[in-house]
Amino acid sequence: MPTGRWRLWRPDGIALEEGDWRDGQRHGTLLRYHDDGSLAVRAEHRDGTPATVTGHRSDNPSSDPFSFDGWPPAVRTIVHDFDDGGTRVRWACFAADGSEVTMAGDPVPERPAGVPEVATFWPTGKWSAPRWRDGRLEGLARHWNADGTPHLIVYNRAGDEVARHGDRPLAEAARDGDAASVELCLAAGLGRSPEAARYAAYEELPELALRLLRRERAEGGQPEPAVAYEPGPPPPEAPGDTVWVQGMESYVLGDVDEETGAAVGTWRIWKQSRYTSHYEHSYREADFTDGRRVERRSYFSGGALSALERRRPDGTGLRRSWDYRHRLDRESEWAADGTTTMRSFHPDGAVRMERTTLDGTLVVASWFDASGVRTAEVTAVDAPVDGEPVEWWQALDAAGAVVAEGAVEAGAGGGPVGPWRLYGPDGTGLGTVAFDGLDRVAAHADLGRIAHALPGWHSAPAVPELADADRVPWAGLATFYGDARHLPFLLKGLTLADPYAFSTALAVLSNLLWHQETIATATGPAFRYLTALVDRVAADDDRKRLLELLVAVVTVDNVTGEADETVNGQVRRLKSAFAGAPAHGEWSTDYTNYDWEDAYHEIFTSLAGAVPVWRALAAHRRADLRQLAVVLLAAAPGEVAAAVLDERLTAEPSAEIRAEILLGLALHEPGPRNRRALERRLTDDDPLLRRCAALSWSRQGYAAAGGAARTVTARPGDDLDPDRCRGLRLAGDELLTAADGVDTGS
């Protein structure tokens, strides 16, 4: 093993490096040289661990791995300092004259008082002192404004940010046993938020909680928080002795043992969520034994259990969660052998997926269809694809034979990557396929069936409705996950009889075009083709899913940013802003400077053009399709759509859909026809119809200015079922608080 000083030369005789070694590890000074012989790196090591590494720029080409590529010419030297454990705690740039400069090469301002020497000034105007290990952020990262006032404290673990708000970085540092970071957090003022000790106890950090309790006693009570935070009022059902715990963003009723800092007994917690105009609280409970949280329960607003977690001292435990319909949704189980098994469930409670891991590494995973048949087995494989870790997916038929196999991204939701092999039921090879254009497909039970659908999907001719789709410059339009170049392929999937092709195409299109109540620029031209394909869809269940996407797109609000809790108000604003001519020429051919505003112009133009389709669907035998068609007629601009709604108000057999029509009339221009239709329903025997008519009457502005006759819409004994109101697309809870009367004129 190397010991003492070692020297190395290049073949041309120029020195490469010289450095000190001890017992096979670098120890002491390392000098490395550029190709021209000038100094490239000077580093100091202690028992193999770097202490300081300084890189020097060369004016000539260099093969030294310490690269200055991308750095401005003014940066001549870069210094990295490390702590005793090898974590990089500082880096700095210097000019030729030795003065410190930013990474952009500009002079560094004078360091304000309170900003430590390890902090670097960034071109963003902030001082920062992050810590790095093995190329990843690790531990505490502190940030200050240019004037030295604190800006942000973040805690990282293995490259991932795990805490940045309030006392959370302090708690995570204490959890890791990072004593130095704990002290830095305390010095920066963390641990002074309201009930910080109670937060630490809840996080199962009794030593930290006890330290904060003792500081409170020494200072004579709760310390003033470093950053003011005003919570909303507690929920009315919370007892009077609940306290606000800022670290938990919750009102809490729970005890802490003042001698040990341990949480005691059952805690009741009202988690507070802040919105623009109001606060909401979700209720949960936690049970503690010897300072350990042994059970945690969360509840829906109606009192039903939404999540349950149990942990035992030996590390075993169970976590379950239920959806809003109170169906078991997910489950995680920690076993004594160190394995973790995750399960997800079909709506009827049958297992959809079961995945077992050990120390984060896959052991085996299985997927099941709704009937309980195993459709896939996934195993670990040590063969990266494009440098990324993958797992091996084998799709199975009902008899358990492998019918498709290939790599998927590592993790429970990883999608297919690279080519897949297809097989017949007898094992005969059927060739390979690639999931090109389906980048957003995640792992699920039908992945093998989708793979078998791909050859027919690719080879199928385009239907007439998509004949001109190639005229759209999709590659220049944005989706929420890259450009839109694959949209013609996805749209073609909606025209196929294969149910797996249709479902996959619709799911991917939904992800690409509509995200968090916002549309992308590609949504406009895509919407035109989606409306054209509604009649092409073979199955009514699939048609409903396509209509659901169209309704979702036209009932969102990303235009004004105004607070409006009603869908009706959102659609009205969208129609008012975008129902006219597009801003940039003829939308079907000209996409110059095309943006999301143009997309909405195209959406509403397409809605109006498809009124005959919506009219036919509004008379469909299925009520769910009729309701969706009514919403699209309400959103569609123009007198023709309004006339169809009026026509359907008389012909529609369902009272709930008639209520939807009454709400939809308010989305069209006021006029005699609308007024007559609404006025007739103000005295209907059905309280739901009366309320909807009254709400639309008010929204249309029909109330007389003076001398009005008052029509009372609420009657003694009325019992308006909230579920009937919430089943409507264009209104909801506001119907339950609608006015009891409207002015119908003098």
C-alpha positions in Angstrom: 0.0 0.0 0.0 1.2 3.6 -0.7 3.2 5.2 2.1 5.3 8.4 2.1 5.6 10.8 -0.8 4.6 9.6 -4.3 5.4 11.4 -7.6 3.9 10.8 -11.0 4.9 12.1 -14.4 3.2 12.2 -17.8 4.9 10.4 -20.8 6.4 13.7 -21.9 8.1 14.2 -18.6 5.9 16.9 -17.2 4.8 16.4 -13.6 1.3 15.0 -13.1 1.0 14.9 -9.3 2.9 14.5 -6.1 1.3 13.7 -2.7 1.7 12.2 0.7 0.3 8.8 1.8 0.0 6.9 5.0 -1.1 3.3 5.3 -2.7 3.4 1.9 -4.6 6.7 2.4 -3.9 10.2 1.4 -2.5 12.1 4.3 -0.9 15.5 4.0 -0.5 17.6 0.9 -1.5 16.7 -2.7 -0.2 18.7 -5.6 -1.6 18.1 -9.1 -0.5 19.9 -12.3 -2.0 21.0 -15.6 -0.7 19.8 -18.9 1.5 22.9 -19.2 3.1 22.2 -15.8 1.2 24.9 -13.8 -0.5 24.1 -10.5 -4.0 22.6 -11.0 -4.9 21.5 -7.5 -3.5 21.8 -4.0 -5.3 19.7 -1.4 -4.8 18.8 2.2 -6.0 15.4 3.6 -6.3 13.8 7.0 -6.4 10.0 7.0 -8.0 9.8 3.6 -10.5 12.6 4.2 -10.1 16.0 2.4 -9.7 19.1 4.6 -9.2 21.7 1.9 -9.1 21.4 -1.9 -8.0 24.4 -4.0 -8.3 24.4 -7.8 -6.4 26.8 -10.0 -7.3 27.8 -13.6 -4.9 27.3 -16.4 -4.7 29.6 -19.4 -4.0 26.6 -21.6 -6.0 23.4 -22.4 -5.9 21.0 -19.5 -6.9 17.4 -18.9 -7.1 17.9 -15.1 -10.5 16.7 -13.7 -10.9 19.9 -11.6 -12.8 21.7 -14.3 -13.4 25.4 -14.8 -15.8 24.8 -17.7 -18.7 27.2 -17.5 -17.0 29.5 -15.0 -16.4 33.1 -16.0 -12.8 34.1 -16.8 -12.6 36.3 -13.7 -12.7 33.2 -11.4 -9.1 32.0 -11.2 -9.2 29.9 -8.0 -11.9 27.9 -6.3 -11.5 26.7 -2.7 -13.5 23.9 -1.0 -13.3 23.4 2.8 -14.4 20.2 4.6 -15.1 19.3 8.2 -13.5 16.4 10.0 -16.1 13.9 8.5 -15.5 14.9 4.9 -18.6 17.1 4.5 -18.0 20.2 2.4 -18.9 23.2 4.5 -17.6 26.0 2.4 -16.6 26.9 -1.1 -15.3 30.3 -2.4 -14.1 31.8 -5.6 -11.2 34.2 -6.0 -9.9 36.5 -8.7 -6.3 36.7 -9.9 -5.5 39.4 -7.3 -6.8 37.1 -4.5 -10.0 39.0 -3.9 -13.1 37.0 -3.3 -15.7 37.0 -6.2 -19.1 35.4 -6.8 -19.5 32.4 -9.1 -20.5 35.0 -11.7 -17.1 36.7 -11.2 -18.4 39.8 -9.5 -16.9 41.3 -6.4 -18.3 39.9 -3.1 -19.8 42.6 -0.9 -18.6 43.2 2.6 -19.8 40.3 4.8 -22.5 41.6 7.2 -22.2 40.9 10.9 -23.7 37.6 11.8 -22.9 35.9 8.5 -20.2 33.3 9.2 -17.1 32.9 7.2 -18.3 29.6 5.7 -21.2 31.4 3.9 -20.8 32.1 0.2 -22.3 35.1 -1.6 -24.5 34.0 -4.5 -25.4 36.0 -7.6 -29.0 35.8 -6.4 -28.1 38.3 -3.7 -28.1 35.8 -0.8 -25.5 34.5 1.5 -25.6 30.7 1.8 -23.8 28.1 3.9 -24.9 24.6 2.7 -23.2 21.4 3.5 -22.3 18.8 0.9 -21.3 15.1 1.1 -20.5 12.8 -1.8 -21.9 15.5 -4.2 -25.3 15.7 -2.3 -26.6 18.3 0.1 -26.4 16.9 3.6 -27.5 18.4 6.9 -28.1 22.0 7.6 -28.2 24.7 4.9 -28.4 28.3 6.2 -29.3 31.3 4.1 -29.2 35.1 4.7 -30.3 38.1 2.8 -27.7 40.5 1.4 -27.9 42.7 4.5 -27.3 39.7 6.8 -30.8 39.2 8.0 -31.9 35.5 8.2 -33.6 34.2 5.1 -34.1 30.5 5.4 -32.9 27.4 7.2 -33.2 24.0 5.5 -32.3 20.5 6.6 -31.2 17.9 4.0 -30.8 14.2 4.2 -28.9 12.2 1.5 -29.6 15.0 -1.0 -33.3 15.4 -0.2 -34.7 18.4 1.5 -36.6 17.1 4.5 -37.4 20.3 6.4 -37.5 24.0 5.9 -40.3 25.6 7.9 -40.4 26.7 11.5 -38.8 24.3 14.0 -38.7 21.4 11.6 -35.0 21.7 10.6 -34.2 21.7 14.4 -36.3 18.5 14.9 -34.7 16.7 11.9 -31.2 17.6 13.1 -32.0 16.2 16.5 -33.5 13.1 15.0 -30.2 12.5 13.1 -28.1 13.1 16.2 -26.5 16.0 14.3 -25.5 17.9 17.5 -23.6 20.7 15.5 -26.7 21.5 13.4 -28.9 21.4 16.6 -26.7 24.1 18.1 -26.7 26.2 15.0 -30.5 26.0 14.8 -30.9 27.0 18.4 -28.5 29.9 17.9 -30.5 31.0 14.8 -33.7 31.3 17.0 -35.3 28.0 16.1 -37.1 26.3 19.1 -38.7 29.6 20.1 -42.0 29.1 18.3 -45.2 28.7 20.4 -45.1 25.4 22.2 -41.9 24.3 20.6 -41.2 21.8 23.4 -44.6 20.2 22.7 -43.8 19.9 19.1 -40.5 18.1 19.9 -42.3 15.7 22.2 -44.8 14.9 19.5 -41.9 14.1 17.1 -40.6 11.6 19.7 -37.6 13.8 20.6 -37.9 13.9 24.4 -34.3 15.1 25.0 -34.9 18.1 22.7 -38.3 18.7 24.3 -36.8 18.6 27.8 -34.1 21.1 26.8 -36.6 23.5 25.4 -38.8 23.1 28.5 -35.8 23.9 30.8 -35.0 27.0 28.7 -38.6 28.1 29.1 -38.3 27.7 32.9 -35.0 29.5 33.0 -36.4 32.4 30.9 -39.6 32.7 32.8 -42.1 31.3 30.4 -42.7 30.9 26.7 -40.0 32.7 24.7 -40.9 35.2 22.1 -40.9 33.5 18.7 -38.1 34.5 16.3 -40.7 34.9 13.5 -44.2 36.0 14.2 -47.0 33.7 13.1 -50.7 34.4 13.6 -52.8 31.3 13.4 -56.5 31.3 12.7 -59.1 30.7 15.4 -59.4 27.2 16.9 -62.3 25.1 15.7 -65.4 25.5 17.7 -65.4 21.9 18.9 -61.9 22.2 20.4 -61.8 22.4 24.3 -60.8 25.7 25.8 -57.4 24.4 27.0 -56.1 23.5 23.6 -52.9 25.3 22.6 -51.5 26.4 19.3 -48.3 24.4 18.4 -46.7 26.2 15.5 -44.4 23.4 14.6 -47.4 21.2 14.0 -49.5 24.0 12.5 -52.2 22.6 14.8 -54.3 23.2 17.9 -53.4 20.5 20.3 -54.6 19.0 23.5 -51.9 16.7 24.8 -49.5 16.4 27.8 -45.7 16.4 28.1 -43.9 14.9 31.1 -42.0 17.8 32.4 -39.3 15.6 34.0 -38.5 13.6 30.8 -39.8 15.7 27.9 -41.8 12.6 26.7 -45.3 12.9 25.2 -47.9 11.2 27.5 -51.3 9.6 26.8 -53.7 10.4 24.0 -53.2 13.7 22.1 -56.1 15.4 20.2 -55.0 17.5 17.2 -56.8 19.9 15.0 -54.5 20.5 12.0 -55.1 23.9 10.5 -55.0 24.6 6.7 -54.9 28.2 5.6 -56.8 29.3 2.5 -57.3 32.7 0.9 -60.4 33.6 2.9 -60.9 30.9 5.5 -59.3 28.2 7.7 -60.1 24.5 7.8 -59.2 21.9 10.4 -58.7 18.2 10.0 -58.9 16.1 13.2 -56.5 13.4 14.3 -55.4 11.6 17.4 -52.1 10.1 18.6 -51.4 7.7 21.5 -48.0 7.7 23.3 -46.3 5.1 25.5 -43.0 5.9 27.1 -42.6 8.9 24.8 -43.1 6.8 21.6 -46.0 7.4 19.3 -47.6 3.9 19.1 -50.8 4.8 17.2 -52.0 7.7 15.1 -55.5 8.1 13.7 -56.8 10.7 11.2 -60.5 11.3 10.4 -62.7 12.7 7.7 -64.9 15.7 8.5 -67.8 13.4 9.1 -65.9 11.4 11.7 -65.0 8.4 9.7 -61.5 7.1 9.9 -59.2 8.2 7.0 -55.9 6.8 8.2 -54.5 4.5 10.9 -50.9 3.8 11.9 -49.7 1.4 14.6 -46.0 1.0 15.6 -44.6 -1.6 18.0 -41.3 -1.4 20.0 -39.8 -4.1 17.8 -40.2 -2.0 14.7 -43.2 -3.9 13.3 -46.4 -2.1 12.5 -49.2 -1.3 10.1 -50.5 1.8 8.3 -53.8 1.9 6.5 -55.7 4.7 4.7 -59.2 4.9 3.3 -60.6 7.0 0.5 -63.4 9.6 0.9 -65.9 6.8 0.3 -64.5 5.0 3.3 -63.0 2.2 1.1 -59.6 0.7 2.1 -57.1 2.4 -0.3 -53.6 1.6 0.8 -51.8 -0.4 3.4 -48.1 -0.7 4.6 -46.9 -3.5 6.9 -43.5 -3.6 8.6 -42.4 -7.1 9.5 -39.9 -8.4 12.1 -37.5 -9.5 9.4 -37.1 -5.9 8.3 -39.2 -6.1 5.2 -41.9 -3.6 4.3 -45.0 -4.7 2.3 -47.1 -2.1 0.6 -50.6 -2.9 -0.8 -53.1 -1.0 -2.8 -56.7 -2.1 -3.3 -59.5 -2.1 -5.8 -62.7 -0.4 -4.8 -64.2 -3.7 -3.7 -61.3 -4.3 -1.3 -59.4 -6.8 -3.4 -55.7 -6.4 -3.5 -54.5 -4.4 -6.6 -50.8 -4.4 -5.9 -48.5 -6.0 -3.2 -44.9 -4.9 -3.1 -42.3 -6.1 -0.6 -38.9 -4.3 -0.1 -36.0 -4.8 2.3 -33.9 -1.7 3.1 -35.5 0.1 0.2 -34.6 -2.7 -2.3 -37.3 -4.6 -4.1 -37.8 -8.2 -3.0 -40.9 -9.0 -5.2 -44.1 -7.3 -6.3 -47.3 -8.7 -7.7 -50.2 -7.0 -9.5 -53.8 -8.2 -9.7 -56.8 -7.3 -11.8 -60.3 -6.6 -10.3 -61.2 -10.2 -10.3 -58.2 -11.2 -8.2 -56.1 -12.8 -11.1 -52.4 -12.1 -10.8 -51.4 -10.1 -13.9 -47.7 -9.3 -13.3 -44.7 -10.2 -11.2 -41.9 -7.6 -10.7 -38.4 -8.5 -9.5 -35.1 -6.7 -8.9 -32.5 -6.7 -11.7 -29.0 -5.3 -11.7 -28.9 -4.0 -15.3 -29.5 -0.2 -15.5 -31.2 1.3 -18.6 -29.6 4.5 -19.8 -27.8 4.6 -16.5 -30.9 4.5 -14.4 -31.9 1.7 -12.0 -34.8 -0.5 -13.2 -36.9 -3.5 -12.2 -38.0 -6.4 -14.4 -41.7 -6.7 -15.2 -43.3 -10.0 -16.3 -46.9 -9.7 -17.5 -48.9 -12.9 -16.9 -52.1 -14.3 -18.5 -54.8 -16.0 -16.4 -52.9 -19.3 -16.5 -49.7 -17.6 -15.1 -47.8 -17.8 -18.4 -45.5 -14.8 -19.3 -47.0 -12.9 -22.2 -44.8 -9.8 -22.0 -41.7 -8.7 -20.2 -39.4 -5.7 -20.0 -37.8 -3.1 -17.7 -39.7 -0.6 -15.6 -38.4 2.4 -13.7 -37.5 1.4 -10.1 -40.2 2.1 -7.5 -43.8 1.3 -7.0 -45.1 3.6 -9.8 -42.3 3.2 -12.3 -43.4 3.1 -15.9 -42.0 1.0 -18.8 -38.6 1.8 -20.3 -36.8 0.4 -23.3 -38.1 -2.4 -25.5 -40.4 -5.1 -24.3 -40.7 -8.6 -25.6 -44.2 -10.1 -26.4 -45.2 -13.7 -26.3 -48.2 -15.8 -27.3 -50.0 -18.0 -24.7 -47.7 -20.9 -25.8 -44.6 -18.9 -25.2 -44.0 -18.1 -28.9 -42.1 -14.9 -29.4 -44.2 -12.2 -31.1 -41.5 -9.5 -31.4 -40.8 -6.4 -29.4 -42.6 -3.1 -28.8 -41.6 0.2 -27.3 -43.8 2.5 -25.3 -42.9 5.6 -27.3 -45.4 8.3 -26.8 -46.6 6.8 -23.5 -44.0 8.4 -21.2 -46.6 9.1 -18.5 -47.8 5.5 -18.2 -47.1 4.3 -14.7 -47.0 0.7 -13.4 -50.4 -0.9 -13.1 -52.1 -4.3 -13.5 -52.8 -4.0 -17.2 -49.3 -3.0 -18.4 -48.9 -6.3 -20.3 -52.2 -5.9 -22.0 -51.2 -2.4 -23.1 -48.0 -3.8 -24.5 -50.0 -6.2 -26.6 -52.2 -3.4 -27.8 -49.3 -1.3 -29.1 -48.6 -3.1 -32.5 -52.3 -2.6 -33.5 -52.3 1.0 -32.2 -49.2 1.9 -34.2 -50.4 0.3 -37.4 -54.0 1.5 -37.3 -54.8 4.2 -40.0 -55.9 7.6 -38.8 -59.7 8.1 -38.8 -61.1 11.0 -40.9 -61.6 13.2 -37.8 -57.8 13.2 -37.3 -56.9 13.5 -41.0 -55.5 17.0 -40.6 -54.0 16.5 -37.1 -50.5 16.5 -38.6 -51.0 20.1 -39.7 -50.7 21.2 -36.1 -47.1 21.9 -35.0 -47.4 19.8 -31.9 -43.7 19.9 -31.1 -43.9 23.6 -30.6 -46.8 23.4 -28.1 -46.4 22.6 -24.5 -48.1 20.1 -22.3 -47.5 19.7 -18.5 -44.8 17.1 -19.2 -42.8 18.3 -22.3 -43.9 19.1 -25.8 -47.0 17.7 -27.5 -45.3 15.8 -30.4 -47.0 12.5 -29.4 -50.6 13.8 -29.2 -51.6 12.5 -32.7 -50.7 9.0 -31.6 -52.6 9.4 -28.3 -55.6 10.8 -30.1 -55.6 7.8 -32.4 -55.7 5.6 -29.3 -59.2 7.0 -28.5 -60.5 5.7 -31.8 -59.5 2.0 -31.3 -61.8 -0.8 -30.2 -59.1 -2.1 -27.8 -60.2 -1.0 -24.3 -56.7 -0.9 -23.1 -55.6 1.4 -25.9 -58.5 3.8 -25.2 -58.0 3.8 -21.4 -54.3 4.4 -21.7 -54.6 7.1 -24.3 -57.2 9.0 -22.3 -55.2 8.7 -19.1 -52.1 10.1 -20.7 -53.9 12.8 -22.5 -55.6 13.9 -19.2 -52.2 14.2 -17.5 -50.6 16.1 -20.4 -53.4 18.6 -21.0 -55.1 19.3 -17.6 -53.2 19.6 -14.4 -54.3 21.1 -11.1 -57.2 23.0 -12.6 -54.9 24.5 -15.3 -54.6 23.9 -19.1 -51.5 23.8 -21.3 -51.1 25.5 -24.7 -51.6 22.1 -26.4 -55.0 21.7 -24.8 -56.6 24.1 -27.3 -55.9 22.2 -30.5 -56.2 18.9 -28.7 -59.7 19.9 -27.4 -60.9 20.4 -31.0 -60.0 16.8 -31.9 -61.4 15.4 -28.6 -64.8 16.9 -29.3 -64.6 15.5 -32.9 -64.0 12.0 -31.5 -66.9 11.9 -29.0 -69.2 10.2 -31.6 -66.4 7.9 -32.7 -66.1 6.2 -29.2 -67.7 2.8 -29.3 -68.6 2.2 -25.6 -70.8 4.6 -23.6 -68.7 4.1 -20.5 -65.6 5.2 -22.4 -67.6 8.1 -23.9 -68.5 9.2 -20.4 -64.8 9.3 -19.4 -64.0 11.4 -22.5 -66.8 13.8 -21.7 -65.6 14.0 -18.1 -62.3 15.3 -19.4 -64.0 17.9 -21.6 -66.1 19.1 -18.7 -63.0 19.3 -16.4 -61.3 21.5 -18.9 -64.1 24.0 -19.4 -65.0 24.3 -15.7 -61.6 25.3 -14.4 -60.3 28.8 -13.6 -56.8 30.0 -14.2 -57.7 33.3 -15.8 -58.4 36.0 -13.2 -57.1 34.4 -10.0 -60.2 35.8 -8.2 -61.7 34.0 -5.3 -64.9 32.3 -6.5 -66.0 29.0 -5.0 -68.7 28.3 -7.6 -68.0 26.4 -10.8 -70.8 28.5 -12.4 -68.8 31.7 -11.7 -65.6 30.1 -13.1 -67.3 29.1 -16.4 -68.9 32.6 -16.7 -65.5 34.3 -16.5 -63.9 31.9 -19.0 -66.7 32.4 -21.5 -66.7 36.2 -21.0 -62.9 36.3 -21.6 -62.4 33.8 -24.4 -65.6 33.1 -26.3 -64.7 35.6 -29.1 -62.3 35.5 -31.9 -58.8 34.1 -31.2 -56.0 36.6 -30.6 -53.5 35.2 -33.2 -55.2 34.7 -36.5 -57.0 31.6 -37.7 -56.4 29.1 -34.9 -56.7 26.0 -37.1 -53.6 26.9 -39.2 -51.6 29.7 -37.4 -49.9 28.9 -34.2 -47.5 31.9 -34.1 -47.1 33.1 -30.5 -49.8 30.7 -29.5 -50.4 30.7 -25.8 -52.9 29.4 -23.2 -55.3 32.3 -23.9 -55.4 31.2 -27.5 -56.0 27.7 -26.2 -59.1 28.9 -24.4 -60.4 30.7 -27.5 -60.0 27.4 -29.4 -61.7 25.4 -26.6 -64.8 27.6 -26.7 -64.9 27.8 -30.5 -64.8 24.0 -30.5 -67.6 23.8 -27.9 -69.8 26.0 -30.0 -69.1 24.0 -33.2 -70.0 20.7 -31.4 -73.5 21.8 -30.2 -75.2 19.2 -32.5 -73.1 16.5 -30.7 -74.1 17.9 -27.2 -77.7 18.2 -28.3 -77.8 14.5 -29.3 -76.1 13.4 -26.1 -78.5 15.5 -24.1 -81.3 13.1 -25.3 -79.2 10.0 -24.6 -80.8 7.1 -22.7 -78.2 7.3 -20.0 -78.7 10.0 -17.4 -75.0 10.5 -16.7 -74.2 11.3 -20.3 -77.2 13.6 -20.5 -75.9 15.6 -17.5 -72.4 16.0 -19.0 -73.9 17.1 -22.3 -76.0 19.7 -20.5 -72.9 21.1 -18.8 -71.1 21.4 -22.2 -74.2 23.1 -23.7 -74.2 25.5 -20.7 -70.5 26.3 -21.4 -70.9 26.5 -25.2 -71.2 30.1 -26.5 -74.1 31.2 -28.7 -77.8 31.3 -29.0 -78.1 27.8 -30.5 -76.7 26.2 -27.3 -79.0 28.3 -25.1 -82.0 27.3 -27.2 -81.1 23.6 -26.9 -81.0 24.0 -23.1 -84.5 25.5 -23.1 -85.7 22.7 -25.3 -84.2 20.1 -22.9 -85.7 21.7 -19.8 -89.2 20.6 -21.0 -88.1 17.2 -22.4 -85.7 16.0 -19.6 -87.2 13.3 -17.3 -84.7 13.7 -14.5 -85.3 16.4 -11.9 -81.6 16.6 -11.1 -80.7 17.2 -14.7 -83.5 19.8 -15.1 -81.9 21.5 -12.1 -78.5 21.4 -13.9 -80.2 23.0 -17.0 -81.6 25.8 -14.8 -78.2 26.5 -13.5 -76.7 26.3 -17.0 -79.2 28.9 -18.3 -77.4 31.5 -16.1 -74.2 31.0 -18.3 -76.0 32.4 -21.4 -77.0 35.9 -22.2 -80.1 37.2 -20.3 -83.2 37.4 -22.5 -86.9 36.7 -22.6 -86.6 33.0 -23.2 -84.3 32.5 -20.3 -86.5 34.7 -18.1 -89.6 32.8 -18.9 -87.9 29.4 -18.3 -86.6 30.4 -14.9 -89.8 32.2 -13.8 -91.9 29.2 -14.4 -89.7 27.1 -12.1 -89.6 29.6 -9.2 -92.8 28.1 -8.0 -92.1 24.4 -8.9 -93.1 21.8 -6.3 -89.5 20.5 -6.2 -87.4 22.6 -3.8 -84.3 21.8 -5.7 -85.7 23.2 -8.9 -87.0 26.3 -7.1 -83.6 26.9 -5.6 -81.7 26.5 -8.9 -84.2 28.7 -10.7 -83.8 31.4 -7.9 -80.0 31.2 -8.0 -79.9 31.6 -11.8 -82.6 34.3 -11.7 -80.3 36.3 -9.4 -77.2 35.6 -11.5 -79.0 36.8 -14.6 -79.8 40.1 -12.8 -83.5 39.9 -13.4 -84.4 41.4 -10.0 -86.4 44.6 -10.4 -85.0 47.9 -9.2 -88.1 48.8 -7.2 -91.7 47.9 -6.5 -90.8 44.2 -7.0 -93.0 41.3 -6.2 -91.3 38.9 -3.9 -91.5 35.2 -4.8 -90.7 33.0 -1.8 -88.8 29.9 -2.9 -88.6 28.2 0.5 -91.7 26.5 1.9 -92.6 25.1 5.3 -91.4 21.5 5.5 -88.9 21.8 2.7 -86.1 19.3 3.1 -83.5 20.0 0.4 -81.2 16.9 0.3 -77.6 18.1 0.4 -76.5 15.1 -1.7 -78.9 16.2 -4.5 -77.2 19.6 -4.5 -73.7 18.2 -4.5 -74.4 15.9 -7.4 -74.8 18.9 -9.7 -71.9 20.1 -11.8 -72.7 23.8 -12.0 -73.5 24.4 -8.3 -73.1 22.8 -4.9 -73.4 23.8 -1.3 -74.3 27.4 -2.3 -77.8 26.0 -3.1 -78.2 25.2 0.5 -77.7 28.9 1.4 -79.6 30.4 -1.5 -82.0 33.3 -0.8 -85.5 32.3 0.3 -87.0 34.8 -2.2 -86.3 36.6 -5.4 -87.7 39.8 -7.0 -89.7 39.0 -10.0 -90.7 42.5 -11.0 -93.6 44.8 -10.4 
